[in-house]
Amino acid sequence: MFINLAHFLIPKIFFILSYLANPIFVHLIHTEKSFHLGSYKYLLYFFAVFNMTASLADTLVPVCVHTHRYATMVFTVDGPFAERSRISEILVACRCAFISGTYGILNAHFIYRFLSLKYDKFVNHYFKPWGLVSAVFLVILHWVMWAVATDFAMGSVEESREYVRQSFEDFFNANMTNVNILVAVFSEVSPNVMYRSWFGNIFATVVSSYSIVLYFALGYKIMSYLTDGVSYLSPKTIQMQKRLFWALSIQTAIPICVSFMPCALALYGSAFRIDFGSFSNITASITVSTFPFLDPLAIICVYTYRYATVVFLTDGPFEERSRIGDFLVAARCAFISGTYGILNAHFLYRFMSLRYNYIILEFFNPYGLILSVYWVLIHWTLWMIVNDTLMTSDPELRDYVKIEFEQYYNVHIEDVNIKMVVFSVKSPTTLYIGPGLELFVKLSSRHIP
């Protein structure tokens, strides 16, 4: 069944992105040397595996959500399990259960972060393997309970199917007879169907609510410990813990926004007969597929160098450190601005050829072409000069990134042609350079229409 282009393409696009981002995420965690993640990295590995499994489930069992009066329905639209069968209906419930699996895995992360600060010796002694096994068990328990509750509460009863049949067939212009569909109806049906639907809704609310309360309670305690300081942790380790906690906070906000809220709107909208129209259909079935890709980005974006951006040469004829090599790094970066210049010239030409075509015909060859080349060269030269001036490689900045750089790449930073910009912490001279470069980049890119 074809719903629309968004339903067809977006889950598949995010499936591909998820299978690109999560292996990169695993590689970064595996090769990370400056953070010293310890046993926590195994939880992160498990998180990546869970994300990829959720993406696979979303591709094999693509679902759509539709609401009608007091009913919410979830059904398959295509894939290998599109034909109606009891197995396929169970798989729809299993697909929905990944929402609860997300809660379980985030619960495990918050519990680990809290225990590693409050009872670090206990974690170091017992986490491998018992803590990891317990975390996996918690996620599976969440997943199984949600799948069973969904299948029980929204199981395909003929009375429920008949309640939504007319609306479904009118809206999607398709016969509902052979569609795998789960339906929750909160009124205007027999007490048995109504009670089962309310049970499922209350169960989903309890699981979601207890998880969110746990996030806030443990999150508050974790931040309190980190703010007050922990005696056995160095300032650098505390800083790392804070960054990991903020990354975890972002990872928590993502499923709340793309999973919990859309599902709550769809279910409670039907329970109280609030018609959200196509909004619940779009949010409840499309946004859920974005989570497995968005989630690992939170950790990937925890920068090793804190407030610094580093650009350096890795090989080639100018690999040896020299002033010319540093200058060529800036020249290489300047091609970004050269691209802006070329695009500006293209947009200007297209506009002029429509609005003032006689000028183009008379003057473009050769004067317009010369001006275009000149414009690109100005962009390239300005960017190169600003980069070479503001992205310095003085000893202060080299010392700022020295430890992390040498641990990660296993080379001496003094032998590398490198350009850096720092946005905080260091001396006023280097600190003001960072925002200056950022402002220049923004201004130079604003010319693109």
FISEDREN-902771 format. One line per field, with one value per residue (C-alpha): x, y, z; residue number from 1. Coordinates in pm, whole numbers. Layout:
// FISEDREN-902771
c1 <- X:...
c2 <- Y:...
c3 <- Z:...
i <- NUM:...
This chain:
// FISEDREN-902771
c1 <- 0:146:61:273:630:737:619:787:1124:1202:1226:1444:1671:1716:1778:2077:2194:2162:2376:2637:2632:2626:2933:3118:2999:3130:3464:3505:3427:3664:3954:3891:4202:4155:3819:3907:3546:3618:3325:3084:3193:3023:2690:2753:2826:2497:2320:2455:2344:1998:1975:2065:1817:1542:1624:1607:1271:1139:1241:1107:783:706:401:156:-75:-433:-691:-1072:-1304:-1211:-973:-601:-478:-128:-87:179:206:453:752:786:516:249:13:-231:-144:-123:259:258:26:263:550:362:340:711:790:601:790:1118:979:988:1326:1459:1334:1504:1841:1832:1739:2048:2266:2141:2176:2533:2629:2487:2651:2987:2996:2839:2964:3258:3428:3109:3079:3445:3416:3079:2982:3169:2982:2696:2613:2613:2400:2155:2137:2061:1800:1634:1605:1467:1220:1097:1068:883:640:548:508:281:76:37:-71:-317:-464:-468:-509:-708:-1063:-1333:-1538:-1242:-1176:-1538:-1531:-1251:-1320:-1517:-1275:-972:-1103:-1223:-897:-652:-873:-782:-954:-882:-956:-598:-419:-222:-370:-372:-655:-720:-1077:-1156:-1534:-1842:-1753:-1812:-1665:-1415:-1255:-1270:-1107:-827:-755:-745:-519:-270:-284:-230:53:231:183:323:632:699:634:849:1134:1113:1093:1400:1587:1518:1584:1914:2011:1971:2183:2452:2480:2487:2779:2967:2901:3010:3313:3407:3719:3860:3813:4057:3925:3980:3778:3497:3493:3470:3186:2996:3028:2915:2620:2511:2543:2323:2072:2049:2012:1724:1550:1550:1323:1099:1042:1024:872:695:520:387:255:98:-72:-211:-338:-474:-609:-828:-908:-1055:-1162:-920:-865:-505:-568:-265:-33:-45:-3:312:472:386:507:776:964:1015:1230:1470:1577:1835:2028:1994:2085:2457:2518:2497:2809:2985:2952:3125:3442:3777:3940:3662:3668:3920:3893:4205:4299:4626:4810:4834:5065:5179:5482:5416:5376:5697:5632:5720:5574:5485:5305:5099:5015:4904:4666:4494:4496:4334:4057:3996:3845:3531:3490:3585:3279:3063:3209:3131:2773:2728:2843:2602:2301:2390:2421:2084:1915:2080:2006:1634:1610:1875:1947:2072:2355:2455:2453:2665:2908:2939:3201:3467:3397:3135:3350:3653:3447:3325:3680:3789:3501:3598:3962:3858:3656:3942:4212:4017:3934:4295:4434:4181:4242:4618:4591:4329:4387:4729:4963:5150:5289:4997:4742:4964:4994:4614:4551:4888:4791:4468:4620:4928:4728:4474:4707:5026:5244:5433:5232:5553:5617:5275:5157:4854:4607:4386:4114:4003:3676:3729:3964:4288:4442:4238:4444:4362:4011:3903:4045:3790:3470:3637:3693:3341:3193:3396:3278:2914:2944:3120:2859:2560:2600:2458:2092
c2 <- 0:335:615:900:967:1074:749:549:727:870:539:391:696:688:313:382:674:462:186:450:648:363:175:509:562:217:285:619:463:172:397:672:716:1048:981:649:529:203:-36:233:170:-172:-5:229:-70:-224:105:104:-258:-170:131:-79:-349:-86:50:-301:-362:-32:-134:-491:-392:-35:93:378:533:646:779:779:908:699:465:455:201:88:-113:-233:-59:-280:-506:-886:-910:-700:-998:-1044:-1323:-1379:-1376:-1043:-887:-1000:-842:-510:-529:-615:-318:-88:-242:-81:239:72:-85:268:355:45:120:482:362:140:433:664:392:323:694:730:415:495:821:703:343:332:33:-171:-87:-163:-500:-626:-451:-699:-921:-899:-533:-561:-877:-697:-400:-627:-813:-482:-377:-716:-708:-363:-478:-805:-645:-373:-622:-850:-556:-409:-741:-795:-444:-377:-730:-753:-814:-806:-558:-316:-365:-294:21:174:5:283:555:348:257:610:771:528:409:47:-270:-332:-706:-817:-548:-632:-389:-332:-120:41:168:363:408:318:-55:-349:-328:-607:-420:-89:-222:-391:-68:135:-124:-89:290:299:44:255:566:399:263:595:802:595:608:986:1038:814:1023:1347:1204:1036:1322:1568:1351:1304:1678:1747:1509:1655:2015:1954:1756:1394:1341:1048:1209:1452:1783:1648:1334:1541:1755:1439:1306:1632:1614:1251:1341:1621:1383:1135:1414:1483:1110:1110:1413:1256:955:1170:1404:1148:847:926:1251:1137:811:991:1237:956:744:1015:1209:910:839:1189:1227:1504:1497:1577:1479:1392:1537:1222:1006:1193:1225:885:679:888:1054:722:602:896:796:523:775:1084:900:822:1178:1302:1105:1163:1537:1522:1693:1556:1901:2079:2433:2375:2291:2139:2104:1934:1765:1386:1310:1439:1641:1914:1682:1804:2097:2434:2782:2698:2384:2584:2836:2558:2423:2764:2767:2423:2537:2844:2628:2619:2993:2951:2728:3009:3244:3003:2953:3328:3375:3105:3255:3605:3476:3296:3609:3845:3617:3636:3998:4169:3923:4195:4279:3913:3875:4186:4189:3845:3722:3807:4070:3874:3563:3761:3915:3568:3435:3748:3708:3347:3447:3722:3470:3222:3478:3645:3312:3198:3516:3513:3143:3186:3486:3359:2981:3000:2721:2895:2698:2793:2629:2328:2268:2294:1993:1818:1535:1433:1472:1260:991:965:978:845:1118:1420:1736:1936:1750:1826:2119:2220:2510:2562:2791:2802:2955:2954:2883:3018:3367:3666:3682:3328:3348:3651:3497:3210:3421:3649:3359:3228:3572:3591:3245:3339:3667:3511:3236:3471:3571:3237:3303
c3 <- 0:-104:142:10:-94:256:416:143:132:477:671:397:387:763:748:521:737:1051:899:813:1139:1390:1256:1253:1610:1712:1541:1719:2056:1989:1886:2144:2360:2536:2707:2877:2863:3043:3072:2953:2595:2604:2680:2388:2162:2272:2202:1845:1789:1921:1688:1384:1486:1521:1174:1028:1196:1063:711:725:901:787:970:937:1198:1143:1390:1367:1638:1949:1765:1691:1439:1341:1020:777:441:252:303:322:593:421:368:655:898:1272:1256:1074:1332:1609:1417:1409:1789:1804:1582:1820:2114:2006:2159:2500:2423:2383:2732:2870:2716:2833:3183:3177:3070:3345:3609:3492:3495:3847:3986:3826:4024:4351:4368:4128:4293:4265:3894:3824:3997:3876:3553:3332:3271:3520:3475:3097:3112:3344:3105:2810:3018:3116:2752:2645:2936:2830:2470:2547:2792:2543:2257:2465:2597:2247:2098:2383:2385:2010:1877:1557:1679:1412:1613:1617:1247:1161:1375:1164:828:661:769:666:322:249:361:198:-89:-13:102:471:460:388:590:906:1152:1528:1666:2005:2053:2371:2337:2130:2135:2368:2723:2651:2359:2542:2863:2670:2484:2804:2966:2680:2695:3072:3047:2783:2997:3310:3133:2962:3273:3508:3258:3216:3595:3632:3375:3561:3910:3823:3592:3880:4111:3845:3781:4155:4202:3906:4013:4374:4259:4321:4532:4337:3993:3834:3691:3339:3416:3568:3253:3042:3263:3215:2839:2835:3054:2822:2528:2717:2785:2413:2346:2596:2446:2098:2174:2395:2099:1817:2001:2327:2232:1889:2036:2332:2097:1880:2172:2399:2104:2023:2390:2432:2068:1981:1607:1516:1154:944:1211:1424:1113:1006:1349:1493:1197:1026:1312:1493:1202:1249:1602:1515:1303:1525:1844:1779:1660:2019:2117:1785:1848:2189:2074:2187:2178:2371:2226:1945:1575:1421:1051:955:667:675:381:42:-73:188:486:657:889:735:696:336:454:706:434:197:462:461:79:72:309:90:-186:30:-28:-393:-424:-284:-546:-832:-713:-675:-1035:-1157:-978:-1101:-1459:-1445:-1308:-1558:-1854:-1772:-1658:-1873:-2152:-2390:-2147:-2130:-2508:-2561:-2270:-2108:-2354:-2242:-1968:-1774:-1776:-1658:-1376:-1272:-1252:-1066:-819:-745:-695:-451:-248:-248:-161:119:281:250:409:693:761:759:992:1237:1234:1392:1497:1780:2078:2305:2077:2004:2378:2412:2186:2222:2460:2285:1936:2008:2191:1909:1607:1770:1612:1747:1696:1648:1320:1167:955:1157:1181:1487:1615:1982:2102:2479:2772:2624:2629:2499:2179:2073:2219:2012:1695:1704:1694:1440:1203:1264:1182:861:752:815:627:330:298:319:-44:-157:-257
i <- 1:2:3:4:5:6:7:8:9:10:11:12:13:14:15:16:17:18:19:20:21:22:23:24:25:26:27:28:29:30:31:32:33:34:35:36:37:38:39:40:41:42:43:44:45:46:47:48:49:50:51:52:53:54:55:56:57:58:59:60:61:62:63:64:65:66:67:68:69:70:71:72:73:74:75:76:77:78:79:80:81:82:83:84:85:86:87:88:89:90:91:92:93:94:95:96:97:98:99:100:101:102:103:104:105:106:107:108:109:110:111:112:113:114:115:116:117:118:119:120:121:122:123:124:125:126:127:128:129:130:131:132:133:134:135:136:137:138:139:140:141:142:143:144:145:146:147:148:149:150:151:152:153:154:155:156:157:158:159:160:161:162:163:164:165:166:167:168:169:170:171:172:173:174:175:176:177:178:179:180:181:182:183:184:185:186:187:188:189:190:191:192:193:194:195:196:197:198:199:200:201:202:203:204:205:206:207:208:209:210:211:212:213:214:215:216:217:218:219:220:221:222:223:224:225:226:227:228:229:230:231:232:233:234:235:236:237:238:239:240:241:242:243:244:245:246:247:248:249:250:251:252:253:254:255:256:257:258:259:260:261:262:263:264:265:266:267:268:269:270:271:272:273:274:275:276:277:278:279:280:281:282:283:284:285:286:287:288:289:290:291:292:293:294:295:296:297:298:299:300:301:302:303:304:305:306:307:308:309:310:311:312:313:314:315:316:317:318:319:320:321:322:323:324:325:326:327:328:329:330:331:332:333:334:335:336:337:338:339:340:341:342:343:344:345:346:347:348:349:350:351:352:353:354:355:356:357:358:359:360:361:362:363:364:365:366:367:368:369:370:371:372:373:374:375:376:377:378:379:380:381:382:383:384:385:386:387:388:389:390:391:392:393:394:395:396:397:398:399:400:401:402:403:404:405:406:407:408:409:410:411:412:413:414:415:416:417:418:419:420:421:422:423:424:425:426:427:428:429:430:431:432:433:434:435:436:437:438:439:440:441:442:443:444:445:446:447:448:449
